[in-house]
Amino acid sequence: MIFETLKSKGVVPIAVQTPVVDTKLGIRTRLDGVGWDKANRSLVVLELKTTRYTRSVHSSRYEAKCRNCPRLANGLGNCEKVVHGIQVSGPRFR
């Protein structure tokens, strides 16, 4: 199902469990995958998420701020959605 969806969007998976690092921030992580978008001739990040909740419940939980630490050091709200955005926006491929 995942590969069929990617294919229908014109994305070809090219790597999985791809390490990325931002030496300036001193952080590193692994992306679930990297793909090639044929139409835009660009790399895309593939992050697979699963949940046992309905879409609406998942969305509300995904965007809920942490009760113990509602703000990150950069001032953004501390929720899964923001953290996932940071994960793929700053680090560079190794």
Secondary structure by P-SEA (a helix, b strand, c coil): caaaaaaaacccccccbbbbbcccccbbbbbcbbbbbccccbbbbbbbbbccccaaaaaaaaaccccccccccccccccaaaaaaaaccccccc
